Amino acid sequence: MRTNAVLGLVPFVSALVSGLAPPNYPGFRTLWSDSFDGSAGQLPNAGQWSLVTNIHVNNEMQEYTTSNQNVQISGGGTIQFVPRKTNGKWTSGRIESKQAFTPEAGKVTMVESVIRFGDNSRDRKQGIWPAFWMLGEAVRHGTPWPLCGEIDIMENVNGLPTGYGTVHCGYSDKGGPCNEPQGRAGTTGLPDSGWHRWTIKIDRTRSYNWRDEVIFWYLDGQQYYALSGGDLGDEHIWTTIARSPMFIILNLAVGGNWPGAPNGATADSWGSMMEVEYVAVYST
């Protein structure tokens, strides 16, 4: 197993380390955040996050575990999601916020994280699928996907220099207002695998007209995609993604319908990880 030092990552330390506090933005107040304080090897704050297992979707190959071999506080103020391959079987990590967040009428709700990927080259990341996203809390009460609503703030597949921001919604996984199962997506180029800031803003300042409400996607403060209620064309479905409670998910999948299966060159461990500096939810 490789060590953090080999890849030049945040070194493991035994002392409690405070993570970088989420920034303050003029006109916004912080509703919720986690800067992943703690000692190396700890699991994330159980008061804020659930470690999720037994998720089998999209023909993904990994099993999510509660092991700190797959998800851990780094000891340097970050959290790491590390895929592992043992005896031909893949494991990884997934966490979900216990709290859900409802965009308020007349306000802008912002969700943000700073994320980097492991240093393995693209040819060693076939099938690696890190993501930072939100799912409608209705799914926890029996509403099926995609009707529950989903906003993908950041996805990356196969080590490609591309980030994806996507919405999934509707009554069926075939077509509909969100063009399922592909969803409605925007893309942005990624200059490297290093630290970048991923943000969405759900703008309900024109809540008197649902068609004028907008979801914006940003990379490092630069907008690269927007979707309005008018673009979607269905008020009920728009409500599921822009007016209803959603919880936050961080995970690293392996394989699946979109990236395809890993191949013989796909590497596990730190070089294929996702590392997260903070997650924060804001509102005007």
Secondary structure, DSSP 4 states (H G I P E B T S, - for coil): ---HHHHT-PPP-SS-BPPPPPPP-TT-EEEEEE---B-TTPPP-TTTEEE------TTB--EE-S-TTTEEE-SSS-EEE--EEETTEEEE-EEEEEEEE-PPTTSEEEEEEEEEE----GGG-TTEEEEEEEEEGGGGGTPPTTTT-EEEEEE--TT-SEEEEEEE-SS-SSBTTTTBTT-EEEEEE-S-SS-EEEEEEEE-TTTTSGGG-EEEEEETTEEEEEEEHHHH--HHHHHHHHSS-EEEEEEEEEB-TTT----TT---SGGG-EEEEEEEEEE-
